[in-house]
């Protein structure tokens, strides 16, 4: 089923944007940077990107009768320190809407996370790169379903190997909750990991298989969703944009009221110039 769905995603992207199919025979340097820079530890290219995604999940709440939609903004901003190293800042801001989470229906902001990495600059596309740095989580005064009531500090780390057509890597963090925990709320002490593999075609765009896995080390609650997305460059005038569409499946989710089964994602990424 997975290969069929992959070809369906790529076919849908080409039906939506047939006028640029021919242009995908060979990607320009700017387009290649855009394809590879979404949540990727690749500071050597010094391109800031702004990925914006809309996500849908279902079967939330203790009775699994609700649904949720959330919009996530997760910029990737590299700052050149010198000719050898860069400092990357990756904040994540999420606005979420719940529909019938055990009778609760409303919207608000989830905790904001800021991950940072010290990494190499000016590395070859065919070389391995890695980085690490501090991370923080800033709480919001929202109910427990939005996230922990604690602030948190921790460390983020990542590694990536990029070849001509493949990008393989992992990003993640270990956070440690600070301060009191509200009743019926989880701590902010978590281990998060996003392993990913991306294949870049020369005509049809790119496909990515990844997981956004998280384990709460205080309670043991965990979630292991798998995402399969297809992406394609869309030229808006002289501005290349990366359009993404895909599906998500929760293999396991033991977080109280957490989503089950299938979900979806739409995304658009804009890249700034050097």
SULSUL-V595029 format. One record per residue. OMEGA is omega as a letter, one per 20 degrees, with the letter a starting at -180 (none if undefined). Layout:
BEGIN
[[OMEGA] [OMEGA]]
END
This chain:
BEGIN
[[a] [r] [r] [a] [r] [r] [r] [r] [a] [r] [r] [r] [a] [r] [r] [a] [a] [a] [a] [a] [a] [a] [a] [r] [r] [a] [r] [r] [r] [r] [r] [r] [a] [a] [a] [a] [a] [a] [a] [r] [a] [a] [a] [a] [r] [r] [r] [r] [r] [r] [r] [a] [r] [a] [r] [r] [a] [r] [r] [a] [a] [r] [r] [a] [a] [r] [r] [r] [r] [r] [a] [r] [a] [a] [r] [a] [r] [r] [a] [r] [r] [a] [a] [a] [r] [r] [a] [r] [a] [r] [r] [r] [a] [r] [a] [r] [r] [r] [r] [r] [a] [r] [a] [r] [r] [a] [r] [a] [r] [r] [r] [r] [r] [r] [r] [a] [r] [a] [a] [r] [r] [r] [r] [r] [a] [a] [r] [r] [a] [r] [r] [r] [a] [r] [r] [r] [a] [a] [r] [a] [a] [r] [a] [a] [r] [a] [a] [r] [a] [q] [a] [r] [r] [a] [r] [a] [r] [r] [a] [r] [a] [r] [a] [a] [a] [r] [r] [a] [r] [r] [r] [r] [r] [a] [r] [a] [r] [r] [a] [r] [r] [r] [r] [r] [r] [r] [r] [r] [a] [r] [a] [r] [r] [r] [a] [r] [a] [r] [a] [r] [r] [a] [a] [a] [a] [r] [a] [r] [a] [r] [r] [a] [r] [r] [r] [a] [r] [a] [a] [r] [a] [a] [a] [r] [r] [a] [r] [a] [r] [a] [a] [r] [r] [a] [r] [a] [r] [a] [r] [r] [r] [r] [a] [r] [a] [a] [a] [r] [r] [r] [r] [r] [a] [r] [a] [r] [a] [a] [r] [r] [a] [r] [a] [a] [r] [a] [r] [a] [r] [r] [r] [r] [a] [none]]
END
